[in-house]
Amino acid sequence: MIVVITISNIQAQSKPNIVFILSDDAGYADFGFQGSKDFKTPHLDALAKSGVKFTQAYVSAAVCGPSRAGILTGKYQQKFGFEENNVPGYMSSSGLLGDEMGLPLDQTTVAQYLKKLGYKTALFGKWHMGNADRYHPIKRGFDEFYGFRGGARSYFEYTDEEQKNKTSKKLERNFKNFKESDIYLTDALAKETVKFIERNKNNQFFVFLSFNAVHTPMEARADDLKKVPKHLTGKRRTLAAMTIVLDRACGHVLNKIKDLGLEKNTLIVFANDNGGPSDSNASSNFPLSGTKANHLEGGIRIPFLMSWQGKLDKNTTFNKPISTLDLLPTFLSVADGKQENIKDLDGVNLIPFITNTNKGLPHETLYWKKESRAAIRHFNYKLIRFPDRPAELYNLEEDISEANDLASIYPDKVKELYSMLFDWELTLERPLWQLKRLYEGKAASRMDKYRKPKINN
């Protein structure tokens, strides 16, 4: 395909397009660019080779909803009461019930900032920031929305009967226009993204492709299951097929950017929203211990890629700690926005660090908190605090799998980090809701069950 780009088009797109792709509940090891032998992800592997792979990328929460709240705002979500708990939670201290819980309306999203800077904005896929109409993506800065309001749903079309009482799960185009698709959902979301890019090829655009893959339910297309190596069985076989579709869907989007000649003017980021829940979808977080919903590395360290042709070096790695909180200030900065005007921003613009303009650390200290449980990483030391047992201390530079607890050897370091964590907690708001006890118990059992990294690939 021959693409002709006129000077007027180049001038019209003086600010870069931004494409942010987020997978859901994927395992740290379950991509080719992460070393997987079983999971073939050629399109994402090519993206990794075209730019920067981050080896120490973290989310701000170990579960989907609050992680996304941090991404959208660039702030620790606990600062505005969105604890490390999904909505709807167990109970509310603010009078909110059920679907009324959501991303507080006094928080400005990355889409709202970029829209003010002249960007066309769109969200395709999972929202999970509240089911009530007032929290809707269209009312939070997105010009277009195609997806579902809740945290999970089927990858296949719901029947009319199944759609009853499933408002948060039904597919919705823009606002209150509900209509199911007969296309496997991962493919459908990529198709919508491609259409949006085509419509806006001469505009500045920001697209958030928010996949629910590979979150449960474990559902795959029959033809994709046939492509999976035969030695993979059970849930892991289904997961592999779902990953094939995820990678293919990413490929459709990446190829459209290339076909339209937009590569040099498009910043592309791929990330995952939290660690893989190995017990529910057979994902592998190797060589990390832990899973989704706990503060071991397997719950909070994620695959993360960034590519921008001509601006970022190809096939490179960045080995310093970063956070998905950095996405908003990075996007805002490349769009010529003024991040210094945003109050309480916790993320940083990553571009100076990965281009070696700034040789320091993006973050000396990172924090996590889920009710009484919490963690802090300060340089290479990480402390994990529990409500019912002594704190644990690890040196991540020497022990990425968190196999050797150093708390009894370095009690002064434990005290130092404990104090820093407590000081940070004093800056936080009271949680607007709490977790259902059922899930708190499940999170604790996950942590103990997956203490040692499991090799699945």
C-alpha positions, -999 to 999 in steps of 0.1 A, spaced: 0 0 0 14 34 -10 6 62 14 11 99 4 15 123 33 12 160 23 29 188 40 -4 201 52 -11 168 70 23 169 87 17 204 99 -18 195 111 -3 168 132 24 188 149 15 172 182 19 134 182 -10 110 182 -11 88 213 -21 51 213 -23 34 247 -31 -3 247 -38 -20 280 -42 -58 285 -61 -72 314 -48 -98 339 -20 -110 316 10 -129 332 43 -112 334 60 -141 314 32 -147 289 45 -127 259 73 -135 235 91 -103 243 91 -114 280 108 -147 271 78 -170 267 84 -201 246 48 -212 245 30 -179 239 37 -165 204 31 -128 202 47 -116 170 30 -82 167 39 -72 203 74 -86 199 78 -64 169 66 -34 189 92 -42 216 119 -43 189 107 -10 175 112 9 208 118 5 245 111 -24 269 108 -15 306 120 -42 329 109 -26 362 74 -12 353 48 -11 381 11 -4 385 -2 16 414 -26 -12 425 -27 -50 422 -62 -51 409 -79 -37 378 -101 -8 390 -78 12 412 -49 5 388 -69 22 360 -79 51 383 -42 58 389 -35 56 351 -63 80 343 -53 106 369 -15 103 373 -21 102 410 -20 75 437 -57 67 437 -57 65 475 -53 103 476 -89 106 464 -104 76 483 -102 50 455 -84 24 476 -69 -7 460 -104 -21 458 -126 -25 428 -161 -10 425 -186 -18 436 -170 -25 470 -182 -40 502 -195 -8 519 -191 29 515 -181 56 540 -195 83 517 -231 71 513 -224 55 479 -240 22 472 -233 -4 445 -231 11 410 -229 46 425 -193 40 435 -168 53 409 -139 76 400 -147 108 419 -160 136 396 -135 161 410 -107 142 395 -96 151 359 -87 123 335 -59 122 310 -86 123 283 -100 156 297 -65 172 296 -58 160 261 -92 171 248 -85 206 260 -53 205 240 -72 197 208 -71 159 207 -99 137 195 -102 111 223 -117 76 224 -120 46 248 -126 12 234 -132 -17 258 -133 -20 296 -141 11 318 -145 -1 354 -146 34 368 -182 33 380 -214 21 364 -236 51 372 -242 75 343 -223 104 358 -191 84 357 -195 74 320 -165 77 297 -183 102 275 -186 125 306 -149 120 315 -132 134 285 -137 107 258 -154 118 226 -161 82 216 -168 50 236 -174 15 226 -172 -11 253 -187 -19 286 -189 -1 319 -180 -29 343 -150 -50 351 -156 -82 331 -180 -98 306 -183 -126 280 -162 -124 248 -192 -136 229 -225 -120 221 -251 -120 249 -286 -131 239 -316 -109 246 -324 -129 277 -288 -128 290 -287 -90 286 -314 -85 312 -300 -71 344 -265 -69 328 -263 -32 321 -227 -29 333 -217 -58 310 -236 -49 279 -217 -34 249 -225 3 246 -217 27 218 -212 62 232 -239 68 258 -269 45 264 -268 30 230 -266 -7 238 -261 -33 211 -242 -66 212 -216 -76 186 -215 -110 169 -177 -106 167 -153 -120 193 -149 -90 216 -111 -87 214 -113 -85 176 -143 -61 178 -124 -37 200 -94 -36 176 -118 -31 147 -134 -1 164 -99 13 171 -88 10 135 -120 28 123 -113 56 148 -77 60 136 -89 61 100 -114 88 107 -89 109 126 -58 104 105 -55 141 99 -63 151 135 -44 147 167 -59 117 185 -56 99 218 -70 63 218 -72 41 249 -76 6 238 -87 -10 270 -89 -48 264 -106 -71 288 -84 -99 275 -71 -121 291 -94 -116 321 -119 -143 329 -143 -158 317 -119 -181 299 -134 -181 264 -116 -185 232 -124 -190 195 -123 -225 183 -100 -217 154 -75 -200 177 -75 -230 201 -63 -251 172 -32 -229 169 -21 -236 205 8 -261 211 -7 -294 222 13 -297 254 -7 -268 268 -39 -280 285 -69 -268 305 -71 -231 313 -36 -224 301 -45 -237 267 -75 -213 266 -53 -185 279 -28 -191 250 -56 -189 225 -69 -157 241 -34 -143 239 -32 -151 202 -63 -130 196 -49 -102 218 -17 -101 199 -35 -103 165 -58 -74 176 -28 -53 186 -13 -61 152 -44 -48 134 -40 -14 152 -2 -12 148 -4 -21 111 -31 6 105 -8 32 120 20 20 97 -3 18 66 -14 54 72 21 67 75 16 78 111 44 59 128 67 90 131 40 110 147 25 84 170 36 75 206 25 39 213 24 23 247 15 -12 257 10 -22 293 -9 -46 315 -32 -35 344 -18 -58 372 -2 -91 377 -16 -123 363 -42 -142 386 -25 -176 381 -52 -195 399 -81 -182 378 -65 -180 343 -34 -201 346 -11 -171 338 26 -172 346 44 -144 364 78 -161 363 103 -153 376 82 -133 401 65 -146 431 28 -136 438 -2 -129 417 -29 -103 411 -43 -88 443 -11 -90 464 20 -69 468 46 -94 458 63 -85 425 40 -108 406 10 -87 416 24 -53 407 53 -56 382 40 -57 346 51 -59 309 55 -24 295 65 -12 260 69 22 245 76 31 208 79 63 189 96 60 155 125 85 152 121 98 188 130 67 208 158 43 201 149 9 187 153 -25 206 164 -10 239 156 -16 275 151 7 304 160 -9 337 150 17 363 117 17 382 87 34 365 50 35 372 18 36 352 12 68 371 38 82 347 16 78 317 -6 109 322 24 133 326 42 117 297 12 120 274 6 155 285 42 166 280 44 152 245 12 170 237 27 203 249 6 204 281 17 219 314 19 191 339 33 214 366 -1 230 369 -17 197 381 -20 195 418 -7 164 436 6 146 405 26 115 414 38 105 379 67 119 359 73 125 322 93 95 311 107 108 279 137 127 294 147 95 313 145 71 284 163 95 261 190 99 287 184 136 290 178 129 327 202 103 341 184 100 374 157 77 386 121 84 376 112 72 411 133 66 442 102 55 461 70 38 451 40 29 474 11 5 474 -17 1 499 -48 -20 503 -65 -14 536 -41 -27 563 -18 -43 538 8 -21 521 42 -20 505 70 4 497 99 2 474 128 26 482 157 23 457 162 -15 456 147 -24 490 111 -33 493 91 -38 525 57 -55 526 34 -49 556 8 -73 567 -21 -69 593 -15 -103 609 23 -111 607 57 -94 607 68 -73 578 90 -87 551 120 -71 535 136 -79 501 165 -66 480 150 -66 445 184 -61 428 196 -94 442 163 -112 447 137 -105 420 117 -136 431 115 -123 467 127 -156 481 149 -143 509 133 -123 536 159 -99 551 138 -83 578 155 -101 606 189 -92 592 183 -55 586 159 -43 613 170 -7 609 160 -8 572 126 -23 582 121 6 606 132 32 581 108 19 554 80 14 578 83 50 589 84 63 553 53 42 545 34 56 575 43 92 566 29 86 531 -3 71 545 -9 103 565 -13 121 531 -41 99 520 -79 102 521 -102 77 539 -113 50 515 -146 57 499 -155 20 500 -140 -12 513 -134 -47 498 -158 -75 501 -144 -98 528 -147 -127 504 -120 -112 481 -97 -101 509 -94 -138 520 -88 -149 484 -60 -123 480 -42 -135 511 -44 -172 500 -31 -162 466 -1 -146 481 8 -177 502 1 -202 474 23 -185 448 52 -176 470 77 -193 447 76 -185 410 61 -212 389 76 -220 355 47 -226 330 65 -218 298 
